[in-house]
């Protein structure tokens, strides 16, 4: 029986690999992270993004770091 690779390589461009081969999400790539959020600033769910729990935690951590560094807004400016 053939084995299938469950995680496609470089899923949508936000997952990167470091020199040791480990996956990470770059918090400085604000444009890529903005696509993972709603227009109001909420983080999309795992089901909507189609990622694993580990990848979702990495995405959330990267978005929170980008918010802290003022690369992304906490909320939308149009209320």
N, C-alpha and C positions, 0 to 999 in steps of 0.2 A: 504494500500500500504506500502511496506517495505521501510525503509529509509536506504540509503547507506552512509557509511563513506567515504568522498571524500579524506581524507588524510590518507594513510596507516601509521601504527605505525613504527617509526624509519626508515624513508625513506633513504635507502642506507647507513645508518650509520653515516651520517654527521649531522643530526638533533638530538639534545640531549634535555633532560628535566632537569630543575633544581628542587630544593626541593619544590618550589611553584607550579610546574606543567607547567611552561612556557617553550616554545621551544627556543632554541638558537643554534648557530653554534660555536663550539670550535675553536678558531683561532690557538691554539697550536698544533692541530692535522694536521700537515703539509702534511702527506701522504694522508689523506682523502681529503684535500683541493686541492692537486695536481691533483687528478682525475677530479676535476671540472674545470680544465684549459686546454687550448690547449698546445701543446709542445712549442709554442712560448711565452706562458705566458698570453694569453688572457683568460678572463672568458667566459665560455660557456653561450649561451643564455638560456632563460627560456624554450623555446620550446625544445631545445636539452636536458636539464636536466629534464624537466617535473615537474617543481616546480611552486608554486604560486608566485605572485609579492612580497609578504611579505617575503617569503623564499628566493627569489632571492636577495632582498636587504640585508638580513642577511648574505647570502653567500658572496656577494660582500664586505660587511663591514669586515667580518672575513678574507677574502683574503687580503684586503688592510692592515689590522692590522698585519697579518703575514708577509707581504712584509716589512712593516715598522720595524718590529722586526727582520728582516733578516732571517726569517724561510723559506720564499719563494722568488724566484728571481722576479724582475720586468720584465725582458725579458730573452730570452734564451741566452746561452753563445755561441751558434753556429750560427754565422751570416755569 
